[in-house]
Amino acid sequence: MYNEKSSEIFEFDQKVNSFSFPEKIDSTIFSQSRNSLTEQIICNKNSLLPSMRIGDKKRLTYLPIEFFREPQKIDSLSNFNKENVFRSSGTSSDICSKSYFSKQGLLSYRHQALISFSSMLSEFFSFQHLSDISGFSLIPTVDNWKFSSLAKMIDWISQIYSVKFIDEKNISSNLSKVSEPIWIFGTAFHYVNLHEMGLRFSLPKGSVIIETGGTKGLQKCLERADLYQRIGETFGLDENHIVSEYGMCELACQAYDFSSTETLDKRFFRFPYWVTPFISRDSRVLKSKGTGSLIVYDPHRIDYKWPIKTEDVVCLQENGSFQIRGRLIKAPAKGCSLLAEKDKSYRNKKQLKQNISRSTTVNNLNQSILFSIKKVDYFIKTKFFDDTVRNIIAKELGSKQLMRLAIEDLLFSLPQKEDDWIKAIENSKVTAGDRWLLILPDSHPFVIYYPLILGFLGGANISVRLPQQFNQGSSVDIFIDRLSTLLSCKINKIDTSYRIKDKSDLSPFDYLLCYGSNDTINRFDMDFSDKLKGFGQVFSTSIIDATDTKTLELAVKDAFSLGQAGCFSSQAIFFLSPDQQDICEIYKILRNTYFSVFSDEQKNLFSLDSLNQEISRYKKLGARVFSESNLSLPLFPFVDFQNITGSFASFLSKHTFVLPFFYNVDYLQLVNLFERVEAFKLITATSSLLNHCQILNSNNFEYRILGCANRPVWDGFHQKTNLFCK
C-alpha cells in the first residue's frame, strides 16, 4: 500500500485479488502521476460546484464536503441509481451527512477498503498468514449500525478474515482465551470506556489495536498521546502497535497512521497509493504540500468524480503523507462516538464512583492539611483583599480598575472546592520537605500566590526572593506575613540583593523555581538544569470573529487586566474577517472600552516622544494608526494581515499599552503563522471559535475563552507542565 514501485504494488493487488472480489479494479489508473490525475479531474466541471486555481491559468472543480449535509445539493449531484446510503454519526449536530453509492461505486469502495486494510495489517503480520490471524471488532454489526460506513467496512473485512464482534460486557471472556497475536478494531470512545472500567489485559506480543478516533460524548476531548497511553495500559501494548485510521462516510478510502519506530509526533497518515491528496489554504489555490484544508481525489469514488474538500486541517508532505492539525472554524466536530447517548447512564455511574473514591482520599489525608486548605481558601476569598491591600495593589498596577480586574481574575482561578484544592496539590507534584527558592519577576504581584500556596500546602519549605518593587510594605510582603500568621508557620523572605554564589551548589535550597525572561531562565539552566523549574516568556494572542462592544471589551481585558505585564497577557488581536470592516468604528470602541483603566501617572510614563516613535514605526510598516493631538493611550495600530511582509515579530511592540490589531485575517493563513512563530503558547478566543481554534499540537498550546487570558486555573500545572515536578 505504501510501496513506491509500481511493480510491487501490482503484485500486491494480485495477492489481494485472490480473495475473490466480485469486481477487479483497472490498475492502469494507479500508475498515473499526480500531474496526469490533475489534468483528468480539471475536465470534470459542474456549474453547481466551486473551483480553485491550479497553476497559472487552469481551474479545478471540487466538491465541498458540507454539500453532503445539504440534501438538495447532494441530491442534484447524485445522478445515478442509489444502491446504498451512509450517514455520519451526527453526534455534534442534528444534521447528518448523507453519502450515496451506486452498485458499482459500492463494489469499488469494498475493493479498496479491503486492499487498504490488508496492506496495513501486513505491516504487522505475514501476508501469507493474514487469514489465520484472529480479529475482534468493538464496532457493532451492520444490523445495529445500519447506515454506518465503518460498520460496513468491518462487515466486508469479516467476509475474508476471521472477525468476532464483541462489546464491553464480553470482552474479558473472549480475550482471556487468546494465546496468539490478534488485532482489535474500535473507536477511541470504546477504548476510553474500557480503560475507565478498569479493564486490563496482557495481549500476546505482536498484537495490534486499531482506533478510528471519535471521543465526542466523553467529559473531555483527549489528546492522542493520552489516548494511546490509555490503550497501552488497557492492552499491555506499546504505541507502535497502535494504529490510527482516518476515514469518513463521504469518502470511499481510508488513511492509516502507524510506525514501528517513530514517535507519535513523527507519524503520518497515508492513503492508498491511488488516492491523491492536496491542500488549500484559502479555497483559491490548490497545493501539493503545506498546511491547509485537506482535499482528497480518489479516482474510484466513481459516483462523485470530483476531489472532495474536507473540513480537516492537515500538514501535507510532498509524498502525500499528512498529519492532522484540527478542524476548520465553524465546521462541526466529527468522529465515531455513536455510543454517546447509549453510554450516558454508564458515565453517570462512573462519575459517582469517582466522587466516592475522591471522598475516600479526602478522608485519608492528613487532617491538618485539610484544615490548612479551608483556612487558606477562606482567607484569600474573603479576608486578604481589604481596603489597605487593595489600595497598595492599585498603586502597584497603576489604577483601581486594573486592581479590580486582577483580583477578579485571581478569585476566578482559585480552586472552587476542597476536592479541587487536593487535586491541584497532587498535580503540582510538590514533595513534602523539599526546600524551594522562588525567584519572582518584577512584572506584577499576583505571580506569587499560585506557587507559594500550593507549595506550602504540599508540605514544601518555601523561601521567596522578593523583587525590588515588591519588597517591604508591598502587597506580596503583606501577603507572606499574613499567611505565616494565619497558619502559624514561617515563610522565609529573601532580600532582593541575594545572589547564588556557587554555581554548582544551591544550598541551603534543594530546588529553584523561577519566572522570568528566556535569557534569565537559560542562564539558570546552564548552572542548575537538574534543579531548576523555569518558566520563561510565552506569546499570547486573542482571536475574535465579531467587533461588538462586548467582544472587544474581553479582548482588551486579556491584554491589559494586569497592565499587559501578565505572562499570559495578549500581545495582539486577530480579527477573522472575510472583508475589511469599519476600522474607525472599531478603534472608537477599543479606545473607549478600557480607556479608564490607565491612570494619569501611567500615561505620563509613556512619553509623547515614545508614542510618536511607535506611531512612526507602525506607519512605516504599513499599519493604519489613529493619533490625536493629546497623548492617547492605549495605542492600537491596525494592520492588514494580507499585507504583512518581512518578520511578523516586527509588528509587535515592546511598549506596554501598545496592542496591534490584525484585520482581514484568514484562518488557514493564521495556522501557518502559528507554525512559524514558536513563541505562540496561548490563544484566547470567542466561544463560537474556541472549539475550532485547536489547530496546533495541543501538547505545546493552551486555549482559553476570551476574557480569561489571566485566569489560569489552579490545577497544579503551569504552561502545561507540573508546577514543581523535576
C-alpha positions in Angstrom: 0.0 0.0 0.0 2.8 2.4 0.8 5.4 1.0 -1.6 6.9 3.3 -4.2 7.5 0.8 -7.0 4.5 0.1 -9.3 5.6 -3.5 -9.9 5.4 -4.2 -6.1 2.1 -2.5 -5.9 0.5 -4.5 -8.7 2.0 -7.7 -7.3 0.3 -6.9 -4.0 -3.0 -6.2 -5.8 -2.9 -9.7 -7.4 -2.5 -11.3 -4.0 -5.4 -9.4 -2.5 -7.5 -10.1 -5.6 -7.1 -13.8 -4.8 -9.8 -13.2 -2.1 -12.4 -13.4 -4.9 -13.5 -9.8 -5.2 -16.7 -9.5 -7.3 -15.0 -6.8 -9.4 -11.5 -6.1 -10.5 -10.3 -2.5 -10.5 -8.5 -1.2 -13.5 -4.9 -1.0 -12.4 -3.8 1.4 -15.1 -5.0 4.4 -13.3 -2.8 3.5 -10.4 0.3 4.2 -12.3 -0.7 7.7 -13.3 1.3 10.6 -11.9 -0.2 13.3 -9.8 0.1 15.7 -12.7 -1.8 13.4 -15.1 -4.5 12.9 -12.5 -4.8 16.6 -12.1 -5.2 17.0 -15.8 -8.0 14.5 -15.8 -10.1 16.0 -13.0 -9.8 19.5 -14.3 -12.2 18.4 -17.1 -14.9 17.3 -14.6 -16.7 20.7 -14.4 -20.1 21.3 -12.8 -21.9 24.6 -12.6 -23.1 23.8 -9.0 -19.6 23.3 -7.7 -16.9 25.9 -6.8 -13.5 25.8 -8.3 -10.0 26.9 -7.4 -6.9 27.9 -9.3 -4.2 25.3 -10.1 -1.2 26.5 -11.9 -1.3 29.8 -13.8 -4.5 29.6 -15.8 -6.3 26.3 -15.1 -9.1 25.9 -12.5 -10.1 22.8 -10.6 -13.7 22.0 -9.7 -14.1 20.4 -6.3 -16.9 19.1 -4.1 -17.1 20.7 -0.6 -17.8 18.1 2.0 -20.5 20.3 3.6 -22.6 19.6 0.4 -23.3 16.1 1.8 -25.1 17.8 4.7 -27.4 19.7 2.4 -30.0 17.3 0.8 -30.9 19.5 -2.1 -27.3 20.0 -3.2 -26.2 16.4 -2.8 -29.3 15.0 -4.5 -28.7 17.2 -7.5 -25.2 15.8 -7.8 -26.3 12.1 -7.3 -27.3 11.3 -10.9 -27.1 7.5 -10.5 -29.1 4.6 -9.2 -28.6 4.7 -5.5 -27.8 1.3 -4.1 -26.8 2.4 -0.6 -26.5 5.4 1.7 -24.2 6.0 4.6 -24.7 8.7 7.2 -22.3 10.5 9.5 -22.7 9.9 13.2 -24.3 13.3 13.8 -23.1 13.3 17.4 -22.4 17.0 17.4 -25.2 18.2 15.2 -28.8 17.3 14.3 -27.7 17.4 10.6 -26.1 14.2 9.3 -24.2 13.8 6.1 -25.7 11.5 3.5 -23.3 9.8 1.2 -24.8 7.8 -1.6 -23.3 4.9 -3.5 -24.3 3.1 -6.7 -23.9 -0.6 -7.0 -20.6 -0.2 -8.9 -19.5 2.5 -6.5 -20.1 0.3 -3.5 -18.2 -2.6 -5.1 -15.3 -0.2 -5.8 -15.4 1.0 -2.1 -15.3 -2.6 -0.9 -12.4 -3.5 -3.1 -10.1 -0.6 -2.0 -11.2 -0.8 1.7 -10.0 -4.4 1.8 -6.8 -3.6 -0.1 -6.0 -0.8 2.4 -6.8 -2.8 5.5 -4.9 -5.9 4.2 -1.9 -3.8 3.4 -1.9 -2.1 6.8 -2.3 -5.5 8.6 0.6 -7.0 6.5 2.9 -4.5 8.1 2.5 -6.4 11.4 1.7 -10.0 10.2 3.0 -12.2 7.4 0.8 -11.6 4.4 0.5 -15.4 3.7 -1.0 -15.9 7.2 -3.3 -12.9 7.4 -6.4 -15.1 7.2 -5.2 -17.1 10.1 -5.0 -14.1 12.4 -8.0 -13.7 14.7 -9.6 -10.3 14.7 -12.1 -8.7 17.1 -14.4 -5.8 16.4 -15.8 -3.4 19.0 -17.6 -1.8 16.1 -21.2 -3.2 16.1 -22.5 -5.2 13.2 -24.3 -3.6 10.2 -27.6 -4.8 11.8 -27.0 -2.5 14.7 -25.3 0.4 12.8 -27.3 0.2 9.6 -26.1 3.4 8.0 -22.5 3.4 9.2 -19.8 3.2 6.6 -17.4 2.0 9.4 -19.7 -0.9 10.3 -20.0 -1.8 6.6 -16.2 -1.8 6.2 -15.8 -4.2 9.2 -18.6 -6.4 7.7 -16.5 -6.6 4.4 -13.4 -7.4 6.4 -15.3 -10.2 8.2 -16.1 -11.8 4.9 -12.4 -12.6 4.2 -10.9 -12.6 7.7 -11.8 -14.2 11.0 -13.6 -11.5 12.9 -15.6 -11.8 16.1 -17.9 -9.0 17.2 -17.5 -8.2 20.9 -18.5 -5.4 23.4 -17.6 -4.2 26.8 -19.6 -6.9 28.5 -18.0 -9.9 26.9 -14.5 -8.7 26.0 -12.9 -10.2 29.1 -14.2 -13.7 28.5 -13.1 -13.5 24.8 -9.6 -12.1 25.3 -8.8 -14.4 28.3 -8.8 -17.3 25.8 -6.3 -15.6 23.4 -2.8 -17.2 23.2 -1.6 -15.9 19.7 -1.3 -12.3 18.4 -4.6 -10.7 17.4 -6.0 -7.5 16.1 -8.8 -5.4 17.6 -10.7 -2.6 15.8 -12.7 0.0 17.7 -13.4 3.7 18.2 -11.4 5.8 20.6 -14.7 6.1 22.6 -14.7 2.3 23.1 -11.1 2.2 24.3 -11.5 5.0 26.8 -14.6 3.3 28.2 -12.7 0.1 28.7 -9.9 1.9 30.4 -12.2 3.7 32.7 -14.0 0.5 33.6 -10.6 -0.6 34.9 -10.2 -3.5 32.5 -6.6 -4.6 32.0 -5.3 -7.2 29.6 -1.9 -8.6 28.5 -2.3 -9.3 24.8 0.2 -11.7 23.2 3.2 -9.9 21.9 2.7 -8.7 18.3 -1.0 -7.9 18.7 -2.3 -4.7 17.1 -5.0 -2.2 18.2 -6.7 -0.1 15.5 -8.5 3.0 16.6 -10.6 5.2 14.4 -10.9 8.4 16.5 -14.0 9.9 18.0 -14.2 10.9 21.6 -17.3 13.2 21.5 -19.6 12.3 24.4 -16.7 12.0 26.8 -16.3 14.5 29.5 -13.2 15.9 27.9 -11.5 15.8 24.5 -8.4 13.5 24.7 -5.1 14.3 23.1 -3.9 11.4 21.0 -0.9 10.8 23.3 -3.3 10.4 26.2 -5.5 8.1 24.2 -2.5 5.9 23.2 -1.4 5.8 26.8 -4.8 4.5 27.9 -4.9 2.0 25.1 -1.4 0.8 26.0 -2.3 0.4 29.7 -5.5 -1.4 28.9 -4.0 -4.0 26.5 -0.3 -4.1 27.5 1.0 -2.8 24.1 3.4 -0.1 23.2 2.3 2.8 20.9 4.0 1.3 17.8 1.4 -1.5 17.9 -1.5 1.0 17.9 -2.8 2.1 14.5 -5.0 5.2 13.8 -7.4 5.1 10.9 -8.7 8.2 9.2 -11.9 8.0 7.1 -15.4 9.3 6.8 -18.7 8.3 5.2 -18.3 10.8 2.4 -15.0 9.3 1.2 -14.5 5.8 -0.1 -11.0 5.3 1.1 -9.1 5.2 4.4 -5.7 6.5 5.6 -3.7 4.7 8.2 -1.1 6.0 10.5 1.4 3.7 12.1 5.1 3.2 12.6 7.3 0.5 14.2 10.0 3.1 15.1 8.7 6.7 15.0 7.3 8.6 17.9 3.8 10.0 17.7 4.8 13.5 16.6 6.7 12.0 13.6 4.0 9.6 12.4 2.0 10.4 9.3 -1.3 9.2 7.7 -1.1 7.7 4.3 -3.9 7.0 1.8 -3.7 4.1 -0.7 -1.3 4.9 -3.5 -4.1 5.6 -6.0 -5.5 8.4 -3.9 -4.1 11.9 -4.4 -4.3 14.3 -1.5 -4.0 18.1 -1.9 -4.4 21.1 0.4 -5.9 24.5 0.0 -5.2 27.4 2.4 -7.8 29.8 1.2 -10.1 27.9 -1.2 -8.4 29.7 -4.1 -5.2 27.8 -4.9 -4.6 24.1 -4.9 -1.2 23.0 -3.5 0.6 19.6 -3.2 2.2 20.3 0.2 1.9 22.6 3.1 -0.8 23.3 5.8 -4.4 23.7 4.8 -7.7 22.0 4.4 -7.4 18.5 3.1 -8.6 17.8 -0.4 -8.9 14.1 -1.4 -9.1 12.9 -5.0 -10.0 9.2 -5.3 -10.5 8.0 -8.9 -12.5 5.1 -7.5 -15.1 7.3 -5.8 -16.9 6.8 -9.1 -20.2 8.3 -8.1 -18.7 11.7 -7.4 -16.0 12.4 -9.8 -14.6 15.5 -8.2 -11.9 16.0 -5.5 -13.7 16.2 -2.1 -12.6 19.2 0.1 -12.8 18.2 3.7 -13.0 20.4 6.8 -9.9 18.9 8.3 -6.7 21.0 8.6 -3.6 18.9 7.8 0.1 19.4 7.2 0.7 17.6 3.9 4.1 16.3 2.8 5.2 16.2 -0.8 5.0 12.4 -0.8 1.3 12.5 0.1 1.6 11.7 3.8 0.0 14.1 6.3 -0.6 14.9 9.9 -4.0 16.1 11.2 -3.9 19.5 12.8 -7.5 20.2 13.6 -10.8 21.3 12.1 -11.7 24.4 10.1 -13.5 27.1 12.0 -17.3 26.5 12.4 -17.0 23.0 11.0 -18.9 20.5 13.1 -16.9 18.1 15.2 -16.7 14.7 13.7 -15.8 11.2 14.9 -17.2 7.7 15.6 -18.7 8.1 19.1 -22.0 6.7 18.2 -22.5 5.3 21.6 -22.5 8.7 23.3 -26.3 8.6 24.1 -26.3 5.0 25.0 -23.5 5.3 27.5 -24.8 8.3 29.4 -26.1 6.2 32.2 -22.8 4.4 32.4 -20.9 7.6 32.6 -23.1 9.0 35.3 -22.4 5.8 37.4 -18.7 6.2 36.7 -18.7 9.8 37.9 -20.5 8.7 41.1 -17.8 6.1 41.7 -15.1 8.7 41.1 -16.8 11.0 43.6 -16.9 8.2 46.2 -13.2 7.4 45.5 -12.3 11.1 45.9 -14.2 11.3 49.2 -12.3 8.4 50.5 -9.0 10.1 49.5 -10.0 13.2 51.3 -10.8 11.3 54.5 -7.5 9.6 54.5 -5.5 12.8 54.0 -3.7 14.4 56.9 -6.4 16.4 58.7 -4.0 19.3 59.4 -3.6 19.8 55.6 -7.3 19.7 55.1 -7.7 22.3 57.8 -5.0 24.5 56.2 -6.8 24.3 52.8 -10.0 25.5 54.4 -8.2 28.4 56.2 -6.3 29.5 53.1 -9.4 29.3 50.9 -11.4 31.4 53.3 -8.5 33.8 53.9 -8.0 34.6 50.2 -11.6 34.7 49.1 -12.9 36.8 52.0 -10.2 38.4 54.2 -7.0 39.3 52.5 -8.1 41.9 49.9 -9.2 44.5 52.4 -9.1 48.3 51.7 -5.4 48.6 52.7 -4.2 45.8 50.4 -6.5 47.0 47.5 -5.0 50.5 47.6 -1.5 49.1 47.6 -2.2 46.8 44.6 -3.9 49.7 42.8 -0.7 51.7 43.2 1.4 48.7 42.1 -0.6 48.1 38.9 -1.3 51.7 38.2 -5.1 52.1 38.6 -8.1 51.0 40.7 -9.7 49.5 37.6 -6.7 47.3 36.9 -6.6 46.3 40.6 -10.3 45.2 40.4 -9.7 43.2 37.2 -6.7 41.5 38.6 -8.4 40.4 41.9 -11.4 39.2 39.9 -9.2 37.1 37.7 -7.3 35.6 40.7 -10.5 34.7 42.6 -11.8 33.0 39.4 -8.6 31.0 39.1 -8.7 29.6 42.6 -9.9 26.0 43.2 -13.6 26.3 44.0 -14.0 23.2 46.1 -11.9 21.2 48.6 -11.7 18.4 46.1 -10.1 20.9 43.5 -7.5 22.0 46.0 -6.4 18.5 46.7 -6.2 17.6 43.1 -4.1 20.8 42.4 -1.7 19.8 45.1 -1.4 16.3 43.7 -0.9 17.5 40.2 1.8 20.0 41.2 4.0 17.1 42.2 5.3 19.0 45.2 7.1 16.8 47.7 6.9 17.4 51.4 10.2 18.5 52.9 11.8 19.8 49.7 13.4 23.2 50.1 12.4 25.5 47.2 13.6 29.0 46.5 11.1 31.1 44.5 12.6 33.8 42.4 9.8 36.2 41.2 9.8 38.7 38.3 9.1 42.4 39.0 6.2 42.4 36.4 3.2 42.2 38.8 2.5 41.0 42.4 0.0 38.2 41.5 2.6 35.8 40.3 3.5 34.8 43.9 0.2 33.4 45.0 0.0 30.2 43.0 3.4 28.5 43.6 3.6 29.8 47.2 0.3 28.5 48.4 0.4 25.1 46.6 4.0 24.6 47.6 3.2 25.3 51.3 0.1 23.2 51.4 2.0 20.3 49.8 4.5 20.4 52.7 7.5 22.0 51.0 9.7 24.5 52.7 9.3 27.7 50.7 11.6 30.7 50.6 10.8 33.8 48.4 13.3 36.2 46.9 11.3 39.4 46.5 11.8 41.7 43.6 12.8 45.3 44.5 9.4 46.8 43.8 7.6 44.2 45.9 9.9 44.4 48.9 8.9 45.7 52.3 5.4 47.1 52.5 4.3 45.7 49.2 1.2 43.5 48.7 3.4 40.5 48.3 5.3 41.3 51.6 2.0 41.7 53.4 0.5 38.5 52.0 3.5 36.4 53.2 3.3 37.9 56.7 -0.4 37.4 57.0 -0.3 33.9 55.6 2.5 33.0 58.0 0.5 34.3 60.9 -2.7 32.6 59.8 -1.0 29.2 59.5 1.5 29.6 62.4 4.4 28.9 60.1 7.4 30.7 58.7 7.8 31.5 55.1 11.3 32.9 54.5 11.6 36.2 52.7 15.0 36.5 50.9 16.3 40.0 50.3 16.5 41.3 46.7 20.3 41.5 46.9 20.6 37.8 47.5 22.7 36.0 44.8 23.5 32.4 44.4 27.3 32.4 44.8 28.3 28.9 44.0 27.1 27.9 40.5 27.3 24.2 41.4 25.5 24.5 44.8 22.1 25.8 45.6 22.5 25.3 49.4 20.6 25.8 51.6 17.9 25.1 48.9 17.2 21.9 47.0 15.4 23.4 44.0 14.9 26.6 42.3 11.6 27.8 40.8 12.0 30.9 38.6 9.7 33.1 36.5 11.5 35.5 34.1 12.7 36.2 30.6 14.0 33.4 28.5 17.6 34.8 28.9 17.2 34.6 32.7 15.9 31.0 32.5 18.7 30.0 30.2 21.3 31.4 32.5 20.0 29.5 35.5 19.6 26.4 33.3 23.3 26.4 32.5 24.1 26.0 36.1 21.2 24.2 37.7 19.4 22.3 34.9 18.6 19.3 37.1 17.4 21.5 39.9 15.6 24.3 38.0 11.9 24.6 37.3 11.9 27.6 35.0 9.0 29.4 33.3 10.1 31.8 30.5 8.2 34.1 28.2 5.2 33.0 26.2 3.4 34.7 23.4 -0.4 35.1 23.8 -3.0 36.4 21.4 -6.7 36.9 21.1 -8.8 35.7 18.1 -12.2 37.2 17.5 -14.8 36.9 14.9 -17.0 39.9 15.8 -16.4 43.5 16.7 -19.3 44.3 19.0 -18.5 46.2 22.2 -18.7 43.1 24.5 -16.2 41.1 22.3 -13.7 43.9 22.1 -14.0 44.6 25.8 -13.0 41.0 26.5 -10.1 41.1 24.0 -8.7 44.3 25.5 -9.1 42.9 29.0 -7.0 39.9 28.1 -4.2 42.3 27.2 -4.5 44.9 30.0 -6.0 43.3 33.1 -2.5 43.1 34.6 -1.3 46.2 32.8 -0.1 43.9 29.9 2.5 42.5 32.4 1.0 39.1 32.9 2.8 36.2 31.4 -0.4 35.3 29.5 -1.5 38.8 28.6 -2.4 39.1 25.0 0.1 40.9 22.8 -2.1 41.1 19.6 -5.6 40.8 18.5 -6.5 38.8 15.3 -9.8 39.5 13.7 -11.1 36.8 11.4 -12.9 38.9 8.8 -13.7 37.9 5.2 -13.6 41.6 4.2 -12.5 44.9 5.7 -14.6 46.3 8.5 -15.1 49.9 9.5 -11.8 50.4 11.3 -12.7 53.8 12.6 -15.7 52.4 14.5 -13.6 49.5 15.9 -11.0 52.0 17.0 -13.5 54.1 18.9 -14.8 51.0 20.8 -11.3 49.8 21.6 -10.2 53.3 22.8 -13.3 53.9 24.9 -13.7 50.4 26.3 -10.8 50.4 28.7 -9.5 54.0 28.5 -10.4 54.4 32.1 -8.0 51.6 33.3 -5.0 53.8 32.9 -4.0 56.3 35.5 -2.6 59.7 34.6 0.7 58.6 36.1 0.9 55.7 33.7 0.1 57.8 30.7 2.9 60.2 31.7 5.3 57.3 31.8 4.7 56.7 28.2 6.2 59.9 26.9 4.9 61.8 23.9 8.2 61.1 22.1 7.8 57.3 22.7 4.3 57.4 21.4 5.3 59.3 18.3 8.1 56.9 17.7 5.7 54.0 17.8 3.3 55.7 15.5 6.0 56.4 13.0 7.3 52.9 13.2 3.9 51.3 12.6 3.2 53.7 9.7 6.4 52.6 8.0 5.3 49.0 8.4 2.1 49.9 6.6 -0.2 49.9 9.6 -3.1 52.3 10.0 -2.6 54.4 13.2 -5.0 56.8 14.7 -3.4 59.6 16.7 -4.7 62.7 18.4 -3.2 66.0 19.5 -3.1 64.9 23.1 -1.4 61.8 24.4 -3.7 58.9 23.7 -3.4 55.5 25.3 -3.7 52.7 24.6 -2.3 52.7 21.1 -4.0 50.3 18.6 -2.1 50.0 15.3 -4.4 48.5 12.7 -2.5 46.0 10.4 -4.0 44.4 7.2 -2.9 40.8 7.7 -2.8 40.2 3.9 -0.1 42.9 3.6 2.4 41.7 6.1 5.8 41.5 4.7 9.0 40.5 6.4 9.2 39.3 10.0 5.9 39.1 11.9 7.8 40.0 15.1 8.5 43.5 13.7 4.7 44.2 14.1 4.8 43.5 17.9 5.7 46.2 20.3 7.9 46.1 23.4 6.0 49.0 24.9 3.2 48.4 27.4 -0.2 49.7 26.2 0.5 49.2 22.5 -1.7 46.4 21.1 -1.6 45.7 17.4 -4.9 44.7 15.8 -4.7 42.5 12.8 -7.7 42.5 10.5 -8.6 40.8 7.2 -7.2 37.6 8.7 -7.7 34.2 7.0 -7.9 31.2 9.4 -5.6 28.9 7.5 -3.0 31.7 7.0 -3.1 32.2 10.7 -2.4 28.4 11.2 0.7 28.8 9.1 1.8 31.9 11.1 1.4 30.0 14.4 3.5 27.1 13.0 6.3 29.5 12.1 6.4 31.5 15.3 7.2 29.1 18.1 6.7 31.6 20.8 2.9 31.4 20.5 1.7 29.5 23.5 -1.8 30.7 24.4 -4.9 31.6 22.4 -8.0 33.2 23.8 -11.0 33.1 21.5 -14.7 33.8 21.5 -16.9 30.9 22.5 -18.0 30.4 18.8 -14.4 29.9 17.8 -12.9 28.1 20.7 -13.9 24.6 19.7 -12.4 25.2 16.3 -9.2 27.0 17.3 -7.3 24.0 18.5 -5.2 23.9 15.4 -1.7 23.2 16.7 -0.3 20.3 18.7 -2.1 20.7 22.0 1.0 19.5 23.9 2.5 22.9 23.2 -0.5 25.1 23.3 -3.2 26.3 25.7 -6.7 27.6 24.8 -9.0 29.8 27.0 -12.3 31.5 26.5 -12.0 35.2 25.5 -11.5 37.4 28.6 -9.7 34.6 30.6 -6.1 35.1 29.5 -5.1 35.9 33.0 -7.3 33.4 34.6 -5.2 30.2 34.6 -7.0 27.6 36.6 -5.1 26.5 39.7 -4.9 22.8 38.8 -1.3 22.1 39.7 0.1 22.8 36.2 1.7 25.9 34.6 2.5 26.2 30.9 1.2 22.6 30.6 3.7 21.1 33.0 3.6 20.1 36.7 4.3 23.2 38.8 7.0 21.6 40.9 7.9 18.4 39.2 11.6 17.9 38.3 
